[in-house]
Amino acid sequence: MSAVDKFQELLLGSSKRRKIFENVPKTSKLMLLAMVFCLCSAIGILGQLDSQMASPAKMWAGALYTGFFAVGYAWIAMEKNWLWMVPWFLVQTVSASPLFSYVQRHTSPGPVVPGAIKPWLQTNSFTTILLLIAAYVLTWTFITREGDRFFRTHTEIQLAGEIHKRLVATIDRRIGGYEFYGVSLASGVVGGDLVDVIEQNGHWVAYVADVAGHGVSSGVLMAMIKSAAAMSMRFDPEAKNLLAGINEGLCSLKASNMFATVGFLAWSQEHGLRYSLAGHPPILRCREDVQMLSSQNLPVGLFPNVDFESTAIDTLPGDVLAILTDGLMEVANRNEEELGLEAIASTLRRLRDRPLVEIAAAVFEQADKHGARTDDQSLLFVRRLN
């Protein structure tokens, strides 16, 4: 390898290292620089253990000097190109002699070290310095190596999060005599909830799915459900076998300990409005009062060859139907008291004539005030207009 190639490799390595530290919070960087300062300040103190003990002023000057320049090297390694270390090294070299000469002239010398212990003191201080330098190098190597691995994974998770946002985008649309508004808020980077509305040949289905668990695995299963639902609607526009199709798809591909609950509303000219719940919380129908619609279907993905039933539902203009996930209802306060479905139903009853986006905002605000979000929270509102 030529000198030019080695130089380019050095610059490339510096660039990769800077990218690693780009995602590190400022507070963590400050903690790392503080560690470097303390470690190298100790080296500065040990370096003065010679034939004559240093005065307190000289000892502190050496500690601060060594720690300061070590922090500069560490900061350059995190934020700048390696070439910045050349002028920093020159500054250190030029400033060392004037600084310590000044300290030497203006401070009284320390006591002389007895000759009997001088070799022991020099040997031990030199060995300790070598061990501290080795610890510093190993620690920095560990941080950069593991940081590279960690942030590579972190970047992949961020990408999965971006894909998740596109798969579960906010729904705000109108189809025929119905309007829809749906939102899903993940508890982490990648969520397992799904809110979706599919229109096919004059029919539509609006559904909410909640995959058991959290994280990337739940997000992958959520994407599979979205794909299976879209494919099912292509061949079954009336959504007669929507849950059965999703169930078969999950049972053939997923891990045995994963499942999902699903609640959907489907409309067709032939059969009107129907609903079905697969292990999902009740659907709320708000008129003057709120009625809870439930059914006894199993969650999807547990067992193959399961039949799922749907039920016809009557609506009047102005009625609002709400499909929620348990992340909203089960949010708990400091006393471990859950928000509950009744509290959400009360908000829905009070605001049912307001725009759907305002009702959704009020429900999420209600949940946030009650307790911290520890699970994905999703809702889908459907209002009959005429």
C-alpha positions as CSV (number, residue, x, y, z in Angstrom):
1,M,0.0,0.0,0.0
2,S,1.4,3.4,-1.0
3,A,1.7,6.4,1.3
4,V,-1.1,8.1,-0.5
5,D,-3.4,5.1,0.0
6,K,-2.5,4.9,3.7
7,F,-3.3,8.6,4.1
8,Q,-6.6,8.2,2.4
9,E,-7.4,5.3,4.6
10,L,-6.6,7.4,7.6
11,L,-8.9,10.1,6.5
12,L,-11.7,7.6,5.8
13,G,-11.3,6.1,9.3
14,S,-11.5,9.6,10.7
15,S,-14.7,10.3,8.8
16,K,-16.3,7.1,10.0
17,R,-15.4,7.9,13.6
18,R,-17.0,11.4,13.3
19,K,-20.2,9.8,12.0
20,I,-20.3,7.5,15.0
21,F,-20.1,10.5,17.4
22,E,-22.7,12.5,15.5
23,N,-25.5,10.5,17.1
24,V,-24.0,10.7,20.6
25,P,-25.9,13.2,22.9
26,K,-23.9,16.2,24.0
27,T,-24.2,15.2,27.7
28,S,-22.6,11.8,26.9
29,K,-19.8,13.6,25.0
30,L,-19.1,15.8,28.0
31,M,-19.0,12.7,30.3
32,L,-16.4,11.1,28.0
33,L,-14.3,14.2,27.8
34,A,-14.5,14.5,31.6
35,M,-13.2,10.9,31.9
36,V,-10.3,11.7,29.5
37,F,-9.5,14.8,31.6
38,C,-9.4,12.9,34.9
39,L,-7.4,10.0,33.5
40,C,-4.8,12.1,31.8
41,S,-4.5,14.6,34.7
42,A,-3.5,11.6,36.9
43,I,-0.8,10.9,34.3
44,G,0.4,14.5,34.5
45,I,0.8,14.2,38.3
46,L,2.6,10.9,38.1
47,G,5.0,12.3,35.5
48,Q,6.4,14.7,38.1
49,L,7.4,12.0,40.6
50,D,11.2,12.3,40.2
51,S,14.2,13.0,42.3
52,Q,12.4,16.0,43.8
53,M,8.8,16.1,44.9
54,A,6.8,18.7,43.0
55,S,5.2,21.7,44.8
56,P,1.4,21.8,44.9
57,A,1.4,24.6,42.3
58,K,3.6,22.6,39.9
59,M,1.6,19.5,40.5
60,W,-1.7,21.2,39.7
61,A,-0.2,22.9,36.7
62,G,1.0,19.6,35.3
63,A,-2.4,17.9,36.0
64,L,-4.4,20.7,34.3
65,Y,-2.0,21.0,31.4
66,T,-2.0,17.3,30.6
67,G,-5.8,17.0,31.1
68,F,-6.5,20.0,28.9
69,F,-4.5,18.9,25.9
70,A,-5.8,15.3,26.3
71,V,-9.3,16.7,26.1
72,G,-8.3,18.6,22.9
73,Y,-7.1,15.4,21.3
74,A,-10.3,13.5,22.3
75,W,-12.5,16.3,21.0
76,I,-10.6,16.4,17.6
77,A,-11.1,12.6,17.4
78,M,-14.8,13.0,17.9
79,E,-15.5,16.2,15.9
80,K,-12.7,16.9,13.5
81,N,-10.3,15.4,11.0
82,W,-7.1,13.7,12.3
83,L,-5.0,16.5,10.6
84,W,-6.2,18.9,13.3
85,M,-4.0,17.0,15.8
86,V,-0.9,18.3,14.1
87,P,-1.3,22.0,15.0
88,W,-2.7,21.0,18.4
89,F,0.5,19.0,19.0
90,L,2.6,21.9,18.0
91,V,0.7,24.2,20.4
92,Q,1.3,21.7,23.2
93,T,5.0,21.4,22.3
94,V,5.6,25.1,22.1
95,S,3.7,25.9,25.3
96,A,5.2,23.3,27.6
97,S,8.6,24.8,28.2
98,P,7.4,28.4,28.9
99,L,4.6,27.2,31.2
100,F,6.7,25.0,33.4
101,S,9.6,27.3,33.5
102,Y,7.3,30.0,34.8
103,V,5.9,27.7,37.4
104,Q,9.4,26.6,38.4
105,R,10.5,30.2,38.9
106,H,7.5,31.3,40.9
107,T,7.1,28.4,43.2
108,S,9.3,27.0,45.9
109,P,10.8,23.5,45.2
110,G,9.5,20.5,47.0
111,P,11.4,18.2,49.3
112,V,14.1,16.0,47.9
113,V,13.2,12.3,47.5
114,P,15.5,10.1,49.6
115,G,17.9,8.1,47.5
116,A,16.8,4.8,48.9
117,I,13.3,5.0,47.5
118,K,14.1,7.0,44.4
119,P,14.5,4.0,42.0
120,W,11.3,2.4,43.5
121,L,9.4,5.6,43.0
122,Q,10.6,6.2,39.5
123,T,9.9,2.6,38.5
124,N,6.4,2.5,40.0
125,S,5.4,5.9,38.6
126,F,6.6,5.0,35.1
127,T,4.8,1.6,35.3
128,T,1.6,3.3,36.5
129,I,1.8,5.9,33.6
130,L,2.2,3.1,31.1
131,L,-0.8,1.2,32.6
132,L,-3.0,4.4,32.5
133,I,-2.0,5.1,28.9
134,A,-2.9,1.5,28.0
135,A,-6.2,1.8,29.8
136,Y,-6.9,5.0,27.9
137,V,-6.1,3.5,24.5
138,L,-8.1,0.3,25.2
139,T,-11.1,2.3,26.5
140,W,-11.0,4.6,23.4
141,T,-10.7,1.6,21.1
142,F,-13.6,-0.2,22.8
143,I,-15.8,2.9,22.6
144,T,-15.1,3.5,18.9
145,R,-15.4,-0.2,18.0
146,E,-18.6,-0.9,19.9
147,G,-19.9,2.5,19.0
148,D,-19.5,1.6,15.3
149,R,-21.5,-1.6,15.8
150,F,-24.1,0.1,18.0
151,F,-24.8,3.0,15.7
152,R,-24.9,0.8,12.7
153,T,-27.7,-1.0,14.3
154,H,-29.2,2.3,15.5
155,T,-29.2,3.6,11.9
156,E,-31.0,0.4,10.8
157,I,-33.6,0.9,13.5
158,Q,-34.1,4.5,12.5
159,L,-34.6,3.4,8.9
160,A,-37.2,0.9,10.1
161,G,-38.8,3.7,12.0
162,E,-39.0,5.8,8.8
163,I,-40.6,2.9,6.9
164,H,-43.0,2.4,9.8
165,K,-44.1,6.1,9.6
166,R,-44.9,5.6,5.9
167,L,-46.8,2.4,6.5
168,V,-48.9,3.9,9.3
169,A,-49.4,7.4,8.0
170,T,-52.1,9.7,9.4
171,I,-55.5,9.0,7.7
172,D,-57.7,11.9,6.9
173,R,-60.1,11.2,4.0
174,R,-63.6,10.8,2.9
175,I,-65.2,7.9,0.9
176,G,-68.9,8.3,-0.2
177,G,-71.0,9.2,2.8
178,Y,-68.3,8.5,5.4
179,E,-65.2,10.4,6.7
180,F,-62.2,8.9,8.4
181,Y,-59.5,10.0,10.7
182,G,-56.9,7.7,12.1
183,V,-53.6,8.2,14.0
184,S,-51.0,5.8,15.5
185,L,-48.4,6.9,18.0
186,A,-45.6,4.4,18.6
187,S,-44.1,4.0,22.1
188,G,-40.7,3.5,20.5
189,V,-38.9,4.0,17.2
190,V,-40.9,1.2,15.6
191,G,-44.5,0.4,16.6
192,G,-46.7,-2.6,16.3
193,D,-50.0,-0.8,15.8
194,L,-51.6,-0.4,12.4
195,V,-54.3,2.0,11.2
196,D,-55.5,1.7,7.7
197,V,-58.4,2.4,5.3
198,I,-58.7,0.5,2.0
199,E,-61.1,1.3,-0.9
200,Q,-61.8,-1.2,-3.6
201,N,-64.5,-1.1,-6.3
202,G,-66.8,1.1,-4.3
203,H,-66.3,-0.9,-1.1
204,W,-64.1,0.1,1.8
205,V,-62.7,-1.4,5.0
206,A,-61.3,0.6,7.9
207,Y,-59.3,-1.4,10.5
208,V,-56.9,-1.1,13.4
209,A,-54.5,-3.9,14.3
210,D,-52.4,-4.3,17.4
211,V,-49.5,-6.7,17.3
212,A,-48.4,-8.2,20.6
213,G,-45.1,-6.9,21.8
214,H,-43.0,-3.9,20.8
215,G,-40.0,-3.1,18.5
216,V,-38.8,-4.2,15.1
217,S,-40.3,-7.7,15.2
218,S,-43.8,-6.3,15.9
219,G,-43.3,-3.7,13.2
220,V,-42.4,-6.5,10.7
221,L,-45.6,-8.4,11.6
222,M,-47.6,-5.2,11.3
223,A,-46.3,-4.7,7.8
224,M,-47.3,-8.3,7.0
225,I,-50.8,-7.6,8.2
226,K,-51.1,-4.4,6.0
227,S,-49.9,-6.4,3.0
228,A,-52.3,-9.3,3.7
229,A,-55.2,-6.9,4.1
230,A,-54.5,-5.1,0.9
231,M,-54.2,-8.4,-1.0
232,S,-57.4,-9.7,0.5
233,M,-59.4,-6.7,-0.6
234,R,-58.2,-7.1,-4.1
235,F,-59.9,-10.5,-4.4
236,D,-62.6,-10.0,-1.7
237,P,-63.8,-6.4,-1.9
238,E,-66.7,-7.0,0.5
239,A,-64.1,-8.1,3.1
240,K,-66.0,-11.3,3.9
241,N,-62.9,-13.2,4.6
242,L,-60.5,-10.4,5.6
243,L,-59.7,-11.7,9.1
244,A,-59.4,-15.3,7.8
245,G,-57.0,-14.2,5.1
246,I,-54.8,-12.3,7.6
247,N,-54.9,-15.2,10.0
248,E,-53.7,-17.7,7.5
249,G,-50.9,-15.4,6.3
250,L,-49.6,-14.9,9.8
251,C,-49.8,-18.5,10.9
252,S,-47.7,-19.5,8.0
253,L,-45.0,-16.9,8.4
254,K,-44.7,-15.6,12.0
255,A,-43.1,-16.9,15.1
256,S,-45.3,-19.2,17.2
257,N,-45.5,-16.7,20.2
258,M,-46.8,-13.7,18.2
259,F,-50.3,-12.7,17.4
260,A,-52.4,-9.6,16.7
261,T,-55.8,-8.2,17.6
262,V,-57.8,-6.6,14.9
263,G,-61.0,-4.5,14.8
264,F,-62.5,-3.5,11.5
265,L,-65.5,-1.8,9.9
266,A,-66.5,-2.7,6.3
267,W,-69.0,-1.2,4.0
268,S,-70.4,-2.5,0.7
269,Q,-73.5,-1.7,-1.3
270,E,-74.8,-5.2,-0.9
271,H,-74.3,-5.8,2.8
272,G,-74.2,-2.2,4.3
273,L,-71.9,-1.6,7.3
274,R,-70.5,-4.5,9.2
275,Y,-68.0,-4.8,12.0
276,S,-65.8,-7.6,13.4
277,L,-63.3,-7.8,16.3
278,A,-60.6,-10.4,16.6
279,G,-59.6,-10.2,20.3
280,H,-59.7,-6.4,20.0
281,P,-61.3,-3.9,22.5
282,P,-64.9,-3.0,21.7
283,I,-65.8,-0.5,19.0
284,L,-67.5,2.6,20.3
285,R,-70.6,3.9,18.5
286,C,-71.4,7.4,19.6
287,R,-74.9,8.9,19.0
288,E,-76.5,10.7,21.9
289,D,-74.9,8.0,24.1
290,V,-72.0,5.7,23.5
291,Q,-72.6,2.0,22.9
292,M,-69.8,-0.6,23.0
293,L,-69.8,-3.1,20.2
294,S,-68.0,-6.4,20.9
295,S,-67.6,-9.9,19.6
296,Q,-65.9,-13.1,20.6
297,N,-63.5,-13.9,17.8
298,L,-60.0,-15.0,18.6
299,P,-57.0,-12.9,17.8
300,V,-55.4,-13.5,14.4
301,G,-52.2,-15.6,14.2
302,L,-52.9,-18.0,17.0
303,F,-54.4,-21.0,15.1
304,P,-54.9,-21.8,11.5
305,N,-58.3,-22.6,9.9
306,V,-60.3,-20.4,12.2
307,D,-63.7,-18.9,11.2
308,F,-64.3,-15.2,12.0
309,E,-67.8,-13.8,12.2
310,S,-68.9,-10.2,11.4
311,T,-72.0,-8.4,12.5
312,A,-74.2,-5.8,10.7
313,I,-74.4,-2.4,12.4
314,D,-77.0,0.4,11.9
315,T,-75.8,4.0,11.8
316,L,-77.5,7.4,11.4
317,P,-76.0,10.6,9.9
318,G,-73.7,12.1,12.5
319,D,-72.8,8.8,14.2
320,V,-69.2,8.4,15.1
321,L,-67.5,5.0,15.4
322,A,-64.2,4.6,17.2
323,I,-61.7,1.7,17.0
324,L,-59.0,2.0,19.7
325,T,-56.0,0.0,20.9
326,D,-55.5,-1.0,24.5
327,G,-52.4,1.3,24.7
328,L,-54.9,4.2,25.1
329,M,-57.2,2.6,27.6
330,E,-54.5,0.9,29.7
331,V,-52.3,4.0,30.2
332,A,-51.8,4.2,34.0
333,N,-51.2,7.1,36.4
334,R,-48.9,7.1,39.4
335,N,-51.4,5.1,41.4
336,E,-51.4,2.4,38.7
337,E,-55.0,3.3,37.8
338,E,-55.8,2.8,34.1
339,L,-57.6,5.4,32.1
340,G,-60.2,3.0,30.9
341,L,-62.7,2.8,28.1
342,E,-65.4,4.7,29.9
343,A,-63.2,7.9,30.2
344,I,-62.5,7.9,26.5
345,A,-66.2,7.2,25.8
346,S,-67.1,10.3,27.9
347,T,-64.7,12.5,25.8
348,L,-66.2,11.1,22.6
349,R,-69.7,11.8,23.8
350,R,-68.8,15.4,24.8
351,L,-67.1,16.2,21.5
352,R,-68.9,14.0,19.0
353,D,-70.0,17.0,16.9
354,R,-66.5,18.4,16.6
355,P,-64.2,17.7,13.7
356,L,-62.6,14.2,14.0
357,V,-59.1,15.6,14.2
358,E,-60.1,17.6,17.3
359,I,-61.7,14.6,18.9
360,A,-58.5,12.6,18.3
361,A,-56.3,15.3,19.7
362,A,-58.5,15.5,22.9
363,V,-58.3,11.7,23.4
364,F,-54.5,11.7,23.1
365,E,-54.2,14.7,25.4
366,Q,-56.5,13.0,27.9
367,A,-54.2,9.9,27.8
368,D,-51.0,12.0,28.1
369,K,-52.4,13.8,31.2
370,H,-53.3,10.5,32.8
371,G,-50.0,8.8,32.5
372,A,-46.8,8.1,30.4
373,R,-47.1,6.3,27.1
374,T,-45.7,2.8,27.6
375,D,-47.5,1.1,24.7
376,D,-48.4,2.0,21.1
377,Q,-51.6,4.2,21.0
378,S,-53.8,4.2,18.0
379,L,-57.3,5.2,17.1
380,L,-59.5,5.4,14.0
381,F,-62.7,7.4,13.8
382,V,-65.4,6.9,11.2
383,R,-68.3,9.3,10.9
384,R,-71.4,8.9,8.8
385,L,-72.1,12.1,7.0
386,N,-75.4,11.3,5.2
